[in-house]
Amino acid sequence: MTAIEQEHERAPDSEAASAHEKVQEHLQVSASNGGGFSEEIGDTCQFVTFIVGNQVFAVDMTPVQEIIRVPEVVRVPLAPPALDGLSNLRGKVLPIVSLRRLFGFSEQVYDDATRALVVDIGQPLGFVVDRVASVVGIEPSKIEGVESIRSTINTDLLLGIIKNVGGHAMIMVLDFAKLIAREFVQIEAVSRQGISNSSLRASDDPAGEEASDELQLVSFDVDSQEYAIAIDDVQEIVQVPETIVRVPNSEPYVLGVMILRSRLLPLVSLRSMFSLPPQDASEHSRIVVVSVGANSVGVVMDNVNEVLRVAKSNVDAMPGLLVREGDLADISEICRLDSGKRLVSIISAGNLFNHSSVKEALRSMDHLHDTTQNDSASDLDNEISDDEQVVIFRLDKEEFGLPIDSVQEIVRVPDELTHVPKAPPFVEGVINLRGVVLPVIDLRRRLGLPPFPRSDRQRVMVFLIAGIRTGFIVDSVAEVLKIPKSSIEPAPHLSPQQGKLLARMANLEKQKRMVQLIEPDGLVERSDIDELAGMAV
């Protein structure tokens, strides 16, 4: 940390008016005197001077909260081009803005000298500068107006000019209030009026009655065989943690326990439950958290495929000859997909909890609670969590989330999409989803991200928007996650489109993750709804 960073502390509210106010007052008096100097106004004011490109600028120190190294950021689609992304500053979301890009200067790779000035005028923003020069004290009367350079430089964002200070012939005083109002007008509006919680709620599914004839399932693979479980029995889907605590004297199929948001979760291996060869967890492995009543258990799968909506007419009971009692009674039904070419075994959550391995895992948890010296784990198990369940998917390196209730299903991207002549430009094509024509939109294109070649990891997420089923192609679906509502906050509104579509953000500080939460109703413009309705037949 530099001496400048160590020196800086925000001025208390009881101090005199900010330099911005004093300079404005001085310049108004100066203008009334025909441009001449006014008498001195108040005390010396503190400015932070910094370099951007080959120009020297200054900003009143009062709204500068701190000076930090440029942090890692999460990129935000549909945001102004000058925004690098959002960062986590001690648990708070901080937008990071490139002043080079804002001023139209050429790009430059950040180095050890690059800093971000955290300026708070309504909402904190981090402005990236090439280098912080110094802190200087200037009397307002020594700051000149910008009339002399107006013919050669755009002075709309300048408050005044400081000459011959700190070895610099001319320092331009930036008016950050004007800069923010011009480039980030949405921020000021949101900071005044806040966000209505009611506007952030997912809309009710008007197709609820129709959906009663279908099963909604989460499908997954174990040893190249496809299984599924009712989505109502799935609390969430998470990645396999680096650390799993082994439980002494437990059976081999009990992997141990993991900490999931400060709670202990027993883990079992579905491979071991089905007497299949063991296999180390990979990057594709997932834990499906299954619940029955007050009990929860994490079941490790080779990978999770998709969310299926299956007509009950395509679901058959397990043939009588194959029905077994005891540990082999987990599979209760078989569903037929792709005209019977694809068979998926449906696992009953109720039967699963009667499996000896799950019973053993739950007993191990009881034993762990009884023997541990720290009884906080049992206390935590009794806590009632206030969480929001979302489906996490990825576009490029960033994570996005959608309310699980808004996701109709998740399917593989077909080898070919049928392109419809004269279709709206935002529509990638259509697919036949169980006899229904489904318009498909590339979410990358919708969010203004660069295109990406088709891959096996991509999925089509199906939503019901204004009564119309619409599919969106995403790079991959990662997990179903329960996020504490205390970790969800309004996202900085940086543009009208971004503010409507990405109004909230989950700031998971302990996991060093930031998940941008999408509002499904904002995925398609109202003006485009009628065109989509004409394609969905």
ZAKEDO-829124 format. One record per residue (C-alpha): x, y, z. Coordinates in Angstrom, 2 decimals, padded with zeros to 5 digits, always signed. Example, Ala and Ser with C-alpha at 12.3 -4.5 7.8 and 13.67 -1.06 7.14 Angstrom:
<east=+012.30 north=-004.50 up=+007.80>
<east=+013.67 north=-001.06 up=+007.14>
//
This chain:
<east=+000.00 north=+000.00 up=+000.00>
<east=+001.37 north=+003.42 up=-000.95>
<east=+001.80 north=+006.33 up=+001.42>
<east=-001.08 north=+008.03 up=-000.38>
<east=-003.37 north=+005.07 up=+000.28>
<east=-002.33 north=+004.92 up=+003.92>
<east=-002.80 north=+008.66 up=+004.34>
<east=-006.29 north=+008.81 up=+002.92>
<east=-009.32 north=+008.74 up=+005.20>
<east=-012.76 north=+009.95 up=+004.28>
<east=-013.56 north=+013.39 up=+005.74>
<east=-016.25 north=+013.35 up=+008.45>
<east=-019.63 north=+014.95 up=+007.73>
<east=-018.96 north=+017.67 up=+010.33>
<east=-016.12 north=+019.14 up=+008.27>
<east=-016.49 north=+022.13 up=+005.96>
<east=-018.15 north=+021.87 up=+002.54>
<east=-016.46 north=+019.65 up=-000.03>
<east=-013.99 north=+020.99 up=-002.55>
<east=-016.60 north=+020.47 up=-005.25>
<east=-018.98 north=+022.91 up=-003.54>
<east=-016.24 north=+025.44 up=-002.79>
<east=-014.91 north=+025.34 up=-006.37>
<east=-018.42 north=+025.72 up=-007.78>
<east=-018.99 north=+028.73 up=-005.55>
<east=-015.65 north=+030.22 up=-006.55>
<east=-016.28 north=+029.73 up=-010.27>
<east=-019.75 north=+031.26 up=-010.04>
<east=-018.29 north=+034.35 up=-008.34>
<east=-015.46 north=+034.38 up=-010.87>
<east=-017.91 north=+034.30 up=-013.77>
<east=-019.92 north=+037.15 up=-012.29>
<east=-016.70 north=+039.17 up=-012.09>
<east=-016.03 north=+038.69 up=-015.78>
<east=-013.72 north=+035.76 up=-015.30>
<east=-011.35 north=+037.39 up=-012.82>
<east=-010.23 north=+035.84 up=-009.55>
<east=-012.60 north=+036.00 up=-006.64>
<east=-011.61 north=+036.46 up=-003.07>
<east=-010.52 north=+033.33 up=-001.24>
<east=-013.32 north=+031.06 up=-000.01>
<east=-012.71 north=+028.95 up=+003.07>
<east=-009.76 north=+026.66 up=+003.75>
<east=-007.44 north=+024.65 up=+001.54>
<east=-009.16 north=+021.67 up=-000.11>
<east=-007.62 north=+018.22 up=-000.59>
<east=-007.44 north=+016.63 up=-004.03>
<east=-006.16 north=+013.24 up=-005.21>
<east=-004.23 north=+013.58 up=-008.47>
<east=-003.84 north=+010.69 up=-010.91>
<east=-002.71 north=+009.80 up=-014.42>
<east=-004.88 north=+008.40 up=-017.21>
<east=-003.17 north=+008.12 up=-020.59>
<east=-000.85 north=+011.10 up=-020.81>
<east=-003.24 north=+013.38 up=-018.93>
<east=-003.17 north=+014.44 up=-015.27>
<east=-006.49 north=+014.68 up=-013.43>
<east=-007.65 north=+015.52 up=-009.91>
<east=-010.70 north=+014.65 up=-007.86>
<east=-011.99 north=+016.13 up=-004.63>
<east=-010.94 north=+013.77 up=-001.84>
<east=-014.22 north=+013.99 up=+000.09>
<east=-016.17 north=+011.34 up=-001.92>
<east=-013.05 north=+009.14 up=-002.40>
<east=-013.55 north=+006.31 up=+000.08>
<east=-010.31 north=+004.49 up=-000.60>
<east=-007.67 north=+003.65 up=-003.19>
<east=-007.24 north=-000.05 up=-003.96>
<east=-005.45 north=-002.37 up=-006.33>
<east=-007.62 north=-003.43 up=-009.24>
<east=-009.58 north=-006.50 up=-008.04>
<east=-010.79 north=-009.48 up=-010.01>
<east=-014.17 north=-008.82 up=-011.59>
<east=-017.26 north=-010.58 up=-012.86>
<east=-018.23 north=-009.30 up=-016.30>
<east=-021.79 north=-008.00 up=-016.70>
<east=-023.64 north=-008.38 up=-020.02>
<east=-025.55 north=-005.39 up=-021.42>
<east=-023.56 north=-002.99 up=-019.21>
<east=-021.88 north=+000.18 up=-020.55>
<east=-018.64 north=-000.56 up=-022.45>
<east=-016.57 north=+001.31 up=-019.86>
<east=-017.52 north=-001.17 up=-017.13>
<east=-014.81 north=-003.78 up=-016.47>
<east=-017.21 north=-005.75 up=-014.25>
<east=-018.30 north=-006.18 up=-010.64>
<east=-015.99 north=-007.00 up=-007.76>
<east=-016.40 north=-007.98 up=-004.13>
<east=-015.10 north=-005.35 up=-001.73>
<east=-015.43 north=-006.66 up=+001.82>
<east=-018.81 north=-008.23 up=+001.18>
<east=-020.19 north=-005.38 up=-000.96>
<east=-020.64 north=-005.37 up=-004.73>
<east=-018.43 north=-002.72 up=-006.33>
<east=-018.66 north=-001.80 up=-010.06>
<east=-015.20 north=-001.28 up=-011.61>
<east=-015.04 north=+001.31 up=-014.41>
<east=-012.16 north=+001.94 up=-016.81>
<east=-011.49 north=+005.68 up=-017.12>
<east=-009.31 north=+004.98 up=-020.18>
<east=-012.29 north=+003.41 up=-021.95>
<east=-014.62 north=+006.10 up=-020.66>
<east=-012.39 north=+008.80 up=-022.14>
<east=-011.79 north=+006.94 up=-025.41>
<east=-008.09 north=+006.35 up=-024.73>
<east=-006.32 north=+003.24 up=-026.03>
<east=-006.45 north=+000.11 up=-023.87>
<east=-003.52 north=-000.70 up=-021.58>
<east=-002.75 north=-003.85 up=-019.61>
<east=-003.06 north=-003.27 up=-015.86>
<east=+000.25 north=-003.35 up=-013.99>
<east=+001.55 north=-002.89 up=-010.44>
<east=+000.93 north=+000.86 up=-010.59>
<east=-002.71 north=+000.60 up=-011.70>
<east=-005.21 north=+001.57 up=-009.03>
<east=-008.96 north=+001.95 up=-008.58>
<east=-010.34 north=+005.06 up=-006.88>
<east=-013.46 north=+004.11 up=-004.92>
<east=-015.72 north=+007.15 up=-005.29>
<east=-019.08 north=+007.31 up=-003.52>
<east=-021.59 north=+009.76 up=-004.99>
<east=-024.90 north=+007.98 up=-004.40>
<east=-023.32 north=+004.53 up=-004.82>
<east=-019.66 north=+003.43 up=-004.59>
<east=-017.89 north=+003.00 up=-007.93>
<east=-014.29 north=+002.00 up=-008.57>
<east=-012.59 north=+004.05 up=-011.29>
<east=-009.42 north=+002.49 up=-012.74>
<east=-006.53 north=+004.92 up=-013.28>
<east=-003.04 north=+004.27 up=-014.63>
<east=-001.32 north=+005.67 up=-011.57>
<east=-002.10 north=+007.73 up=-008.46>
<east=+000.29 north=+010.69 up=-008.29>
<east=-000.20 north=+012.57 up=-005.03>
<east=-002.51 north=+014.29 up=-002.59>
<east=-002.40 north=+018.08 up=-002.88>
<east=-003.96 north=+020.92 up=-000.96>
<east=-005.39 north=+023.67 up=-003.16>
<east=-007.19 north=+026.87 up=-002.29>
<east=-010.44 north=+027.09 up=-004.33>
<east=-009.45 north=+030.55 up=-005.55>
<east=-006.44 north=+029.01 up=-007.31>
<east=-008.65 north=+026.82 up=-009.52>
<east=-009.39 north=+028.39 up=-012.89>
<east=-012.37 north=+027.90 up=-015.14>
<east=-012.21 north=+025.78 up=-018.32>
<east=-013.13 north=+028.50 up=-020.80>
<east=-009.56 north=+028.83 up=-022.07>
<east=-009.36 north=+025.20 up=-023.24>
<east=-012.99 north=+024.67 up=-024.27>
<east=-012.19 north=+025.11 up=-027.96>
<east=-009.70 north=+022.21 up=-028.01>
<east=-010.91 north=+019.84 up=-025.22>
<east=-014.36 north=+018.53 up=-024.31>
<east=-014.82 north=+020.24 up=-020.97>
<east=-018.29 north=+018.92 up=-020.08>
<east=-016.88 north=+016.71 up=-017.33>
<east=-014.33 north=+019.20 up=-015.96>
<east=-014.84 north=+021.31 up=-012.87>
<east=-011.78 north=+023.48 up=-013.38>
<east=-008.02 north=+023.66 up=-014.03>
<east=-005.14 north=+023.63 up=-011.54>
<east=-001.86 north=+025.03 up=-012.91>
<east=+001.75 north=+024.48 up=-011.86>
<east=+001.19 north=+022.13 up=-008.90>
<east=+003.16 north=+019.00 up=-008.03>
<east=+005.42 north=+019.38 up=-011.06>
<east=+002.48 north=+019.37 up=-013.48>
<east=+001.83 north=+022.33 up=-015.73>
<east=-001.92 north=+021.65 up=-015.84>
<east=-004.18 north=+019.35 up=-013.83>
<east=-007.80 north=+018.90 up=-014.90>
<east=-010.30 north=+018.64 up=-012.03>
<east=-012.89 north=+015.99 up=-012.91>
<east=-016.53 north=+016.49 up=-011.97>
<east=-017.35 north=+012.89 up=-010.99>
<east=-020.96 north=+013.80 up=-010.22>
<east=-021.48 north=+014.82 up=-013.88>
<east=-019.48 north=+011.85 up=-015.12>
<east=-021.65 north=+009.39 up=-013.19>
<east=-024.87 north=+011.17 up=-014.13>
<east=-023.91 north=+011.01 up=-017.83>
<east=-022.52 north=+007.50 up=-018.06>
<east=-024.41 north=+005.69 up=-015.29>
<east=-027.71 north=+007.50 up=-015.04>
<east=-029.45 north=+004.34 up=-013.78>
<east=-027.28 north=+004.23 up=-010.66>
<east=-028.52 north=+007.56 up=-009.39>
<east=-032.16 north=+006.62 up=-009.97>
<east=-031.80 north=+003.28 up=-008.20>
<east=-029.96 north=+004.78 up=-005.23>
<east=-032.92 north=+007.14 up=-004.72>
<east=-035.87 north=+004.86 up=-005.21>
<east=-034.50 north=+001.38 up=-004.38>
<east=-035.88 north=-001.79 up=-005.87>
<east=-039.34 north=-003.15 up=-005.20>
<east=-039.18 north=-006.69 up=-003.90>
<east=-042.44 north=-007.47 up=-005.63>
<east=-040.94 north=-006.69 up=-009.02>
<east=-038.21 north=-009.26 up=-008.43>
<east=-040.47 north=-012.19 up=-007.72>
<east=-040.76 north=-014.86 up=-010.36>
<east=-044.17 north=-014.84 up=-012.00>
<east=-046.58 north=-017.66 up=-011.27>
<east=-046.67 north=-020.39 up=-013.88>
<east=-050.04 north=-020.13 up=-015.64>
<east=-049.49 north=-023.57 up=-017.05>
<east=-049.69 north=-025.22 up=-013.63>
<east=-052.92 north=-027.03 up=-014.44>
<east=-051.54 north=-028.34 up=-017.70>
<east=-048.30 north=-029.48 up=-016.05>
<east=-050.15 north=-031.85 up=-013.77>
<east=-050.06 north=-034.52 up=-016.50>
<east=-046.27 north=-034.42 up=-016.59>
<east=-043.41 north=-035.43 up=-014.35>
<east=-040.49 north=-033.06 up=-013.87>
<east=-037.29 north=-034.98 up=-013.29>
<east=-033.58 north=-034.34 up=-012.81>
<east=-031.59 north=-036.86 up=-014.86>
<east=-028.04 north=-038.02 up=-014.17>
<east=-025.57 north=-040.74 up=-015.14>
<east=-024.01 north=-043.48 up=-013.05>
<east=-021.69 north=-045.90 up=-014.83>
<east=-023.09 north=-044.84 up=-018.26>
<east=-026.65 north=-045.65 up=-017.16>
<east=-029.21 north=-042.84 up=-016.98>
<east=-031.35 north=-042.33 up=-013.89>
<east=-033.71 north=-039.61 up=-012.72>
<east=-035.39 north=-038.38 up=-009.57>
<east=-038.42 north=-036.11 up=-009.14>
<east=-037.33 north=-032.49 up=-008.97>
<east=-039.62 north=-031.91 up=-005.98>
<east=-037.39 north=-034.26 up=-003.96>
<east=-034.18 north=-032.46 up=-004.98>
<east=-033.17 north=-029.67 up=-002.63>
<east=-030.17 north=-028.62 up=-004.68>
<east=-027.30 north=-029.86 up=-006.81>
<east=-023.76 north=-028.87 up=-005.82>
<east=-020.21 north=-029.65 up=-006.81>
<east=-018.16 north=-032.23 up=-004.92>
<east=-016.11 north=-030.31 up=-002.31>
<east=-012.37 north=-030.60 up=-001.97>
<east=-012.76 north=-031.73 up=+001.64>
<east=-015.05 north=-034.54 up=+002.82>
<east=-014.87 north=-035.43 up=+006.52>
<east=-014.68 north=-039.21 up=+006.97>
<east=-016.88 north=-040.73 up=+009.66>
<east=-015.07 north=-043.37 up=+011.78>
<east=-016.38 north=-046.97 up=+011.66>
<east=-018.87 north=-046.21 up=+008.87>
<east=-019.66 north=-048.50 up=+005.93>
<east=-017.66 north=-048.09 up=+002.66>
<east=-020.60 north=-046.59 up=+000.76>
<east=-020.82 north=-043.74 up=+003.29>
<east=-018.33 north=-041.22 up=+001.90>
<east=-018.53 north=-038.98 up=+004.95>
<east=-019.98 north=-035.55 up=+005.62>
<east=-019.53 north=-032.16 up=+003.99>
<east=-020.27 north=-028.66 up=+005.21>
<east=-023.01 north=-027.06 up=+003.13>
<east=-023.62 north=-023.46 up=+004.20>
<east=-022.62 north=-024.15 up=+007.80>
<east=-024.66 north=-027.37 up=+008.00>
<east=-023.41 north=-030.95 up=+008.00>
<east=-024.65 north=-033.11 up=+005.12>
<east=-024.06 north=-036.91 up=+004.99>
<east=-022.77 north=-038.19 up=+001.64>
<east=-023.29 north=-041.57 up=-000.01>
<east=-022.08 north=-042.93 up=-003.33>
<east=-024.77 north=-044.12 up=-005.73>
<east=-022.16 north=-046.33 up=-007.38>
<east=-021.61 north=-048.15 up=-004.09>
<east=-025.35 north=-048.32 up=-003.44>
<east=-025.80 north=-050.09 up=-006.78>
<east=-022.69 north=-052.29 up=-006.26>
<east=-020.90 north=-050.70 up=-009.22>
<east=-017.10 north=-050.27 up=-009.53>
<east=-015.78 north=-047.26 up=-007.58>
<east=-014.65 north=-044.18 up=-009.47>
<east=-012.92 north=-041.05 up=-008.27>
<east=-014.91 north=-037.83 up=-008.49>
<east=-014.17 north=-035.66 up=-011.53>
<east=-015.02 north=-032.09 up=-012.53>
<east=-018.32 north=-033.43 up=-013.90>
<east=-019.32 north=-035.20 up=-010.68>
<east=-022.19 north=-033.66 up=-008.74>
<east=-023.92 north=-034.11 up=-005.40>
<east=-027.72 north=-034.27 up=-005.57>
<east=-029.14 north=-033.25 up=-002.20>
<east=-032.29 north=-035.35 up=-001.70>
<east=-034.79 north=-034.74 up=+001.07>
<east=-037.63 north=-036.70 up=+002.61>
<east=-039.31 north=-034.91 up=+005.47>
<east=-036.73 north=-033.46 up=+007.84>
<east=-033.89 north=-035.67 up=+006.56>
<east=-031.45 north=-034.75 up=+003.82>
<east=-028.63 north=-036.71 up=+002.25>
<east=-026.16 north=-035.93 up=-000.53>
<east=-025.95 north=-038.59 up=-003.25>
<east=-022.83 north=-038.46 up=-005.43>
<east=-023.49 north=-038.94 up=-009.18>
<east=-021.05 north=-039.24 up=-012.08>
<east=-022.66 north=-036.20 up=-013.67>
<east=-026.03 north=-034.42 up=-013.91>
<east=-027.56 north=-034.25 up=-017.39>
<east=-030.72 north=-032.19 up=-017.60>
<east=-034.17 north=-031.40 up=-016.28>
<east=-036.82 north=-033.47 up=-018.04>
<east=-040.55 north=-032.96 up=-018.45>
<east=-042.03 north=-036.36 up=-019.20>
<east=-045.68 north=-037.08 up=-019.97>
<east=-047.09 north=-039.56 up=-017.49>
<east=-048.27 north=-041.64 up=-020.42>
<east=-044.59 north=-042.32 up=-021.18>
<east=-043.87 north=-043.57 up=-017.66>
<east=-044.30 north=-047.26 up=-016.84>
<east=-044.11 north=-049.08 up=-013.54>
<east=-041.11 north=-051.33 up=-013.08>
<east=-041.97 north=-054.74 up=-014.62>
<east=-043.16 north=-057.19 up=-011.94>
<east=-040.38 north=-059.68 up=-012.65>
<east=-037.77 north=-057.00 up=-011.88>
<east=-039.34 north=-055.58 up=-008.75>
<east=-037.22 north=-056.52 up=-005.76>
<east=-037.42 north=-055.82 up=-002.09>
<east=-034.82 north=-054.30 up=+000.18>
<east=-031.90 north=-052.41 up=-001.31>
<east=-032.97 north=-053.03 up=-004.93>
<east=-036.37 north=-051.36 up=-004.55>
<east=-035.03 north=-047.85 up=-005.21>
<east=-036.06 north=-047.85 up=-008.90>
<east=-039.82 north=-047.61 up=-009.06>
<east=-040.58 north=-046.59 up=-012.66>
<east=-039.12 north=-046.40 up=-016.15>
<east=-039.75 north=-043.50 up=-018.55>
<east=-039.53 north=-043.87 up=-022.32>
<east=-037.99 north=-041.03 up=-024.34>
<east=-037.14 north=-040.58 up=-028.02>
<east=-039.81 north=-043.07 up=-029.12>
<east=-038.55 north=-045.66 up=-026.65>
<east=-034.91 north=-045.48 up=-027.75>
<east=-033.90 north=-043.81 up=-024.49>
<east=-034.91 north=-045.41 up=-021.20>
<east=-034.45 north=-043.57 up=-017.91>
<east=-034.82 north=-045.32 up=-014.56>
<east=-036.73 north=-043.23 up=-012.00>
<east=-035.45 north=-043.50 up=-008.44>
<east=-037.99 north=-043.09 up=-005.67>
<east=-036.75 north=-040.72 up=-002.95>
<east=-038.90 north=-042.51 up=-000.38>
<east=-037.39 north=-045.87 up=-001.27>
<east=-033.94 north=-044.33 up=-001.42>
<east=-034.16 north=-043.37 up=+002.24>
<east=-034.96 north=-046.98 up=+003.08>
<east=-031.71 north=-048.12 up=+001.47>
<east=-029.27 north=-049.50 up=+004.04>
<east=-026.50 north=-047.14 up=+002.90>
<east=-028.64 north=-044.05 up=+003.46>
<east=-029.81 north=-045.33 up=+006.83>
<east=-026.19 north=-045.92 up=+007.74>
<east=-025.24 north=-042.39 up=+006.64>
<east=-027.99 north=-040.89 up=+008.78>
<east=-026.93 north=-043.06 up=+011.74>
<east=-023.36 north=-041.85 up=+011.23>
<east=-024.60 north=-038.28 up=+011.46>
<east=-026.37 north=-039.06 up=+014.74>
<east=-023.20 north=-040.69 up=+016.05>
<east=-021.13 north=-037.70 up=+014.97>
<east=-023.49 north=-035.34 up=+016.79>
<east=-023.37 north=-037.47 up=+019.93>
<east=-019.59 north=-037.72 up=+020.08>
<east=-018.46 north=-034.30 up=+018.89>
<east=-017.21 north=-031.86 up=+021.50>
<east=-018.80 north=-028.97 up=+019.61>
<east=-022.58 north=-029.24 up=+019.67>
<east=-023.04 north=-026.32 up=+017.31>
<east=-023.55 north=-028.71 up=+014.40>
<east=-026.74 north=-030.09 up=+015.92>
<east=-027.92 north=-026.58 up=+016.64>
<east=-027.31 north=-025.62 up=+013.04>
<east=-029.35 north=-028.59 up=+011.83>
<east=-032.35 north=-027.12 up=+013.63>
<east=-032.03 north=-023.73 up=+011.98>
<east=-034.70 north=-022.81 up=+009.48>
<east=-032.91 north=-021.49 up=+006.42>
<east=-034.33 north=-018.68 up=+004.36>
<east=-032.95 north=-019.56 up=+000.96>
<east=-033.76 north=-019.07 up=-002.70>
<east=-033.30 north=-022.06 up=-005.01>
<east=-031.74 north=-021.24 up=-008.37>
<east=-030.35 north=-023.10 up=-011.38>
<east=-026.75 north=-022.04 up=-012.00>
<east=-025.47 north=-021.97 up=-015.57>
<east=-022.41 north=-020.56 up=-017.27>
<east=-021.77 north=-018.27 up=-020.19>
<east=-018.06 north=-018.02 up=-020.89>
<east=-016.41 north=-017.77 up=-017.44>
<east=-019.31 north=-016.11 up=-015.65>
<east=-022.03 north=-017.72 up=-013.55>
<east=-025.70 north=-016.81 up=-013.85>
<east=-028.74 north=-018.01 up=-011.94>
<east=-032.47 north=-018.35 up=-012.54>
<east=-035.26 north=-019.22 up=-010.08>
<east=-035.77 north=-022.96 up=-010.32>
<east=-039.54 north=-022.46 up=-010.54>
<east=-039.09 north=-020.57 up=-013.80>
<east=-037.19 north=-023.42 up=-015.50>
<east=-039.61 north=-025.69 up=-017.35>
<east=-036.92 north=-028.16 up=-018.37>
<east=-033.32 north=-028.46 up=-019.54>
<east=-032.51 north=-030.50 up=-022.66>
<east=-029.54 north=-031.20 up=-024.87>
<east=-028.94 north=-029.01 up=-027.90>
<east=-029.89 north=-031.04 up=-030.99>
<east=-027.33 north=-031.64 up=-033.71>
<east=-029.16 north=-029.20 up=-035.96>
<east=-031.62 north=-026.39 up=-035.35>
<east=-034.27 north=-025.79 up=-037.99>
<east=-033.92 north=-022.26 up=-039.30>
<east=-037.23 north=-020.60 up=-040.10>
<east=-037.35 north=-018.17 up=-043.05>
<east=-038.05 north=-014.58 up=-042.01>
<east=-037.73 north=-015.52 up=-038.33>
<east=-036.80 north=-012.69 up=-035.95>
<east=-033.02 north=-012.11 up=-035.95>
<east=-032.76 north=-012.94 up=-032.26>
<east=-034.10 north=-016.49 up=-032.85>
<east=-031.44 north=-019.11 up=-033.55>
<east=-033.99 north=-021.61 up=-034.88>
<east=-036.65 north=-024.04 up=-033.71>
<east=-036.60 north=-027.59 up=-032.38>
<east=-039.26 north=-030.26 up=-032.09>
<east=-039.74 north=-030.90 up=-028.39>
<east=-042.16 north=-033.82 up=-028.00>
<east=-044.29 north=-032.69 up=-030.92>
<east=-044.22 north=-028.99 up=-029.99>
<east=-042.28 north=-026.40 up=-031.99>
<east=-039.96 north=-024.62 up=-029.58>
<east=-038.27 north=-021.35 up=-030.63>
<east=-034.65 north=-021.28 up=-029.45>
<east=-032.58 north=-018.18 up=-028.68>
<east=-028.82 north=-018.10 up=-028.17>
<east=-028.45 north=-016.43 up=-024.77>
<east=-024.94 north=-015.30 up=-025.67>
<east=-026.36 north=-013.28 up=-028.55>
<east=-029.20 north=-011.97 up=-026.38>
<east=-026.63 north=-010.67 up=-023.85>
<east=-024.26 north=-009.26 up=-026.44>
<east=-021.52 north=-011.82 up=-025.76>
<east=-019.25 north=-013.25 up=-028.48>
<east=-020.49 north=-016.44 up=-030.21>
<east=-019.27 north=-019.86 up=-029.09>
<east=-018.98 north=-023.12 up=-031.13>
<east=-021.51 north=-025.86 up=-030.34>
<east=-020.35 north=-028.44 up=-027.80>
<east=-021.69 north=-031.42 up=-025.84>
<east=-021.74 north=-029.31 up=-022.67>
<east=-024.27 north=-026.83 up=-024.02>
<east=-027.91 north=-027.11 up=-022.99>
<east=-031.25 north=-025.57 up=-023.90>
<east=-033.03 north=-024.14 up=-020.85>
<east=-036.77 north=-023.88 up=-021.43>
<east=-038.78 north=-021.09 up=-019.82>
<east=-042.40 north=-020.01 up=-019.96>
<east=-042.40 north=-016.33 up=-020.93>
<east=-045.78 north=-014.59 up=-021.29>
<east=-047.36 north=-018.02 up=-021.74>
<east=-044.92 north=-019.03 up=-024.52>
<east=-042.36 north=-021.78 up=-024.07>
<east=-038.98 north=-020.52 up=-025.25>
<east=-035.58 north=-022.20 up=-025.19>
<east=-032.27 north=-020.46 up=-024.49>
<east=-028.89 north=-022.00 up=-025.33>
<east=-026.32 north=-021.74 up=-022.51>
<east=-022.70 north=-022.92 up=-022.40>
<east=-023.36 north=-025.38 up=-019.58>
<east=-025.65 north=-026.00 up=-016.61>
<east=-023.59 north=-026.29 up=-013.43>
<east=-025.83 north=-026.96 up=-010.45>
<east=-029.00 north=-026.25 up=-008.54>
<east=-028.08 north=-024.12 up=-005.56>
<east=-029.86 north=-022.78 up=-002.51>
<east=-028.69 north=-019.24 up=-001.90>
<east=-029.37 north=-017.48 up=+001.41>
<east=-031.57 north=-014.46 up=+000.76>
<east=-029.21 north=-012.48 up=+002.97>
<east=-026.56 north=-012.93 up=+000.25>
<east=-028.82 north=-011.54 up=-002.48>
<east=-028.74 north=-007.82 up=-003.11>
<east=-029.79 north=-005.39 up=-005.84>
<east=-027.21 north=-005.32 up=-008.64>
<east=-025.88 north=-001.90 up=-009.65>
<east=-028.09 north=-000.65 up=-012.51>
<east=-025.66 north=+000.31 up=-015.23>
<east=-027.96 north=+000.42 up=-018.26>
<east=-031.73 north=+000.10 up=-018.85>
<east=-031.41 north=-003.38 up=-020.41>
<east=-029.03 north=-004.68 up=-017.74>
<east=-031.12 north=-003.18 up=-014.96>
<east=-034.23 north=-004.99 up=-016.20>
<east=-032.65 north=-008.37 up=-016.95>
<east=-029.94 north=-008.60 up=-014.26>
<east=-031.54 north=-006.74 up=-011.37>
<east=-030.06 north=-008.86 up=-008.57>
<east=-026.77 north=-010.48 up=-007.62>
<east=-025.82 north=-013.23 up=-005.19>
<east=-022.62 north=-012.25 up=-003.43>
<east=-021.24 north=-015.51 up=-002.00>
<east=-018.25 north=-014.01 up=-000.24>
<east=-017.00 north=-017.15 up=+001.54>
<east=-017.03 north=-019.11 up=-001.73>
<east=-015.50 north=-016.17 up=-003.61>
<east=-018.35 north=-016.36 up=-006.10>
<east=-020.66 north=-013.76 up=-007.56>
<east=-023.74 north=-015.06 up=-009.35>
<east=-025.76 north=-012.71 up=-011.54>
<east=-029.46 north=-013.49 up=-011.18>
<east=-031.57 north=-013.20 up=-014.33>
<east=-035.20 north=-012.09 up=-014.34>
<east=-036.89 north=-014.53 up=-016.80>
<east=-039.50 north=-011.95 up=-017.91>
<east=-036.66 north=-009.74 up=-019.14>
<east=-035.22 north=-012.36 up=-021.48>
<east=-037.55 north=-011.37 up=-024.32>
<east=-038.68 north=-007.84 up=-025.12>
<east=-042.43 north=-007.30 up=-025.01>
<east=-042.35 north=-006.17 up=-028.63>
<east=-040.95 north=-009.58 up=-029.65>
<east=-043.50 north=-011.72 up=-027.75>
<east=-046.00 north=-011.77 up=-030.64>
<east=-043.34 north=-012.97 up=-033.11>
<east=-042.36 north=-015.81 up=-030.75>
<east=-046.02 north=-016.75 up=-030.31>
<east=-046.35 north=-017.12 up=-034.07>
<east=-043.45 north=-019.59 up=-034.14>
<east=-044.50 north=-021.74 up=-031.16>
<east=-047.04 north=-024.08 up=-032.69>
//
